[in-house]
Each structure stands twice: as structure tokens, then as C-alpha cells.
Amino acid sequence: QVQLVESGGGWVQAGGSLRLSCAASGSTSSRYAMCWFRQAPGTEREFVAAISISGLTRYYAESVKGRFTIARDNAKNSLSLQMNSLKPEDTAVYYCAAGKIVTMKAYEYDYWGQGTQVTVSS
């Protein structure tokens, strides 16, 4: 079992930056691939970024490539998402998740946090 808690969300103007964090407890997160998804009101959960256990493999959604950076610190059981050049369309609840393989498919992830709200105003 892994418990995940996101933090760092908030309100920012378009063009600004935010850094999300995800703290893992319980079974060590270094055994799992990890990722970020997001969900805006009235939409389905959308893949944002994923990172392998070693950190050597990273996937990004096309919509965030070049703007967002996913990283992990296995010693601290933590995951982060640095978000730069934010756009109003990035507004959503952001969730971190952990699973056995690094993938862009939500159903492959076994453990999910409660989410943190990110709001980008124009």
C-alpha cells in the first residue's frame, strides 16, 4: 500500500509557474513508476507526465512538453511537477499516482492521491 498526498497547487496568472509535490508514505515509492494526471470540470482524467522507477524514462503529454518537468527523489519518497509558462487550459485538479509500470494509461496505476487544484487565470 502506498499513500500519496499532493501539495503546491494554487492560483497563478497565465505565464506563471507552480511546482507540485507528491509525498509518498507506506510502502516505499521507489518500487513504483509514478505519474501526474489532471482533470478539469466536465472532462475525463487526462495524462500529464510519467516517470520510471529509475527516473531515466519520462513521458509527457504533447500539451505540456517543453513547459512541465516531472522528477522524483527516491531517497525522500517524493515526486514533483515543475510547471512553467502556465496557460488557462492547464486549470484542473492534478493527481499523482503510483503503479508497477510507467505508462500513460490511468488504469495501470494502482494508487492515487486526493488531488490539488491548479487555477490559471488569463
C-alpha positions in Angstrom: 0.0 0.0 0.0 1.2 3.5 -0.9 -0.4 6.7 0.4 0.0 9.7 -1.8 -0.5 13.4 -0.8 -0.2 16.2 -3.3 0.6 19.8 -2.5 1.7 23.0 -4.1 -1.5 23.8 -6.1 -2.9 27.3 -6.2 -3.8 30.3 -8.3 -1.4 31.8 -10.8 -1.7 34.2 -13.8 -1.0 32.9 -17.3 2.7 32.7 -18.0 3.5 32.0 -14.3 4.9 28.9 -12.7 3.9 26.4 -10.0 5.7 23.4 -8.5 3.5 20.5 -7.4 4.8 17.9 -4.9 3.6 14.4 -4.1 4.7 12.8 -0.8 4.5 9.1 -0.6 4.2 7.0 2.6 3.6 3.4 3.4 5.3 1.1 1.0 8.3 2.9 -0.5 7.5 4.7 -3.6 10.9 3.8 -5.1 9.3 0.5 -6.1 6.8 2.2 -8.3 6.6 4.1 -11.5 4.8 7.5 -10.8 2.9 10.0 -12.8 0.7 13.0 -12.8 -2.8 13.2 -14.3 -5.2 16.1 -14.3 -9.0 16.6 -14.5 -10.9 19.7 -15.4 -14.6 20.0 -14.6 -16.8 18.0 -17.0 -13.8 16.2 -18.6 -12.1 12.9 -18.2 -8.9 12.4 -16.3 -6.0 13.4 -18.6 -2.4 12.1 -18.6 0.2 14.8 -17.9 3.6 13.1 -17.2 5.1 9.9 -16.0 8.5 8.8 -14.8 10.0 5.3 -14.4 11.4 3.9 -11.1 14.9 4.8 -12.1 13.9 8.2 -13.4 15.6 7.5 -16.7 12.3 7.2 -18.7 9.9 10.1 -18.8 6.7 10.6 -20.8 4.8 13.9 -21.3 1.5 14.8 -22.9 2.0 16.8 -26.1 0.2 19.7 -24.5 2.8 20.1 -21.7 6.0 19.2 -23.4 8.7 21.8 -23.0 6.7 23.5 -20.2 6.4 20.9 -17.5 9.1 18.7 -15.9 8.5 15.6 -13.8 11.1 14.5 -11.3 11.4 12.1 -8.4 13.6 11.8 -5.3 13.5 8.1 -4.3 15.5 8.9 -1.1 12.7 11.2 0.0 9.8 9.2 -1.4 8.7 12.2 -3.4 7.6 13.2 -6.8 7.4 16.7 -8.3 6.0 18.5 -11.3 7.5 21.8 -12.2 5.0 23.7 -14.4 6.2 26.8 -16.3 4.5 29.0 -18.9 1.1 28.1 -17.5 -2.0 28.6 -19.6 -5.6 28.9 -18.6 -6.2 25.5 -20.2 -3.9 23.9 -17.6 -6.5 24.7 -15.0 -7.5 21.4 -13.3 -7.2 19.2 -10.3 -3.8 17.5 -10.5 -3.4 14.0 -9.2 -0.3 11.9 -8.6 -0.4 8.1 -8.9 1.9 5.1 -8.5 1.9 1.8 -10.4 4.1 -1.1 -11.4 4.9 0.2 -14.9 5.5 3.6 -16.5 2.6 4.2 -18.8 0.2 6.9 -20.0 -2.8 4.8 -19.1 -4.6 5.7 -15.9 -5.9 2.2 -15.3 -2.4 0.9 -14.9 -1.8 3.0 -11.8 -2.9 1.4 -8.5 -2.6 4.2 -6.0 -3.9 7.7 -6.3 -3.7 10.9 -4.2 -6.6 13.2 -3.5 -5.5 15.9 -5.9 -4.5 19.5 -5.7 -6.3 22.3 -7.5 -4.4 24.4 -10.0 -6.1 27.5 -11.4 -4.5 29.6 -14.1 -6.2 33.0 -14.9 -5.9 34.8 -18.2 
